[in-house]
Amino acid sequence: MTLAATVIDGKAVAAEVRARVAGEVTELAAELGRPPGLATVLVGEDPASAIYVRRKREACEEVGIRSFHHEPPGDIPQEELLALVAELNANDEIDGILCQLPLPGGLDADEVINALDPAKDVDGLTPSSAGLLSRGDPAGLVPCTPSGVMELLAHAGVDPSGAEAVIVGRSNLVGRPLYSLLLGADATVTTAHSRTADLGEVCRRAEILVAAAGRPRLVTAEMIRPGATVIDVGTNRTDDGLVGDVDYAPAAEVAGAITPVPGGVGPMTIAMLLDNTVKAARG
Ligand code: NAP
């Protein structure tokens, strides 16, 4: 098998973003008289969530962002979790707040997200952040994974303007905000989802194809327009290890450029979280 596509190296692009952010953190710390601060809230003991939060905190340390970590038990009452959010909202040393999702059963994640101060909403999930983004207003904070996708496209030299873009997935975390970002960049955007009648036909239109469905190898080579740029957001743990939503090896024979899993979008999510924390600290 020959690999026709250019591989978009998310690790390398993320390292560039982190280096830029580290410089900005140094300047900002001098201006503010304190380092920018990110609060992380890990509720309960979900092992995957614990790994994600640890990586985020380590990445903060590397660039000089101070991290404030809270680890309430999984059975914390909703009111106590809301009180913690209120305390973090009020803390002047904290510029960003990240509440790792999913929350344990019994807790209302929407209510927790709605309680975040939008100025500290570094995951870009509050209704205020989502509303500003959907209006094309740059004042709000943008979810990290979709902004990481845009950064990867820019580094790959792919201009969305006038391009046919297809996103598979319509979650609040990835698909919907990415729709707004690609539309804002003047792409003609289609969003596919689980009720899309003919996914292959829709995907084959795409010059930019983003897979964010959480279904291992859902996007096959036959669904890809030759030469398309394929961004694989999916991270699926299978018996074969971590795989994306794209059937990578055959897809790479058809695509013009493609992100691997791991090493594509994943590292960008953390890099953009650091970037958002600096943006939040600037106010
Ligand atoms: P999600 O909330 O489960 O949303 C999945 C979306 O995909 C839904 O809109 C769903 O459609 C659609 N979908 C599911 N099966 C489909 C199918 N067979 N055909 C077409 N569409 C289908 O997931 P998410 O939070 O957006 O995450 C998506 C994937 O990205 C997951 O694998 C997740 O682990 C990964 N992810 C990775 C990163 C990273 O940093 N690399 C960050 C975030 C997420 P309906 O709306 O109709 O149900």
Residues whose N, C-alpha, C, O or C-beta is under 5 A from the ligand:
A	BS01	NAP	T145 V168 G169 R170 S171 L173 V174 G175 A192 H193 S194 R195 A212 A213 G214 R215 V233 G234 T235 N236 V265 G266 T269
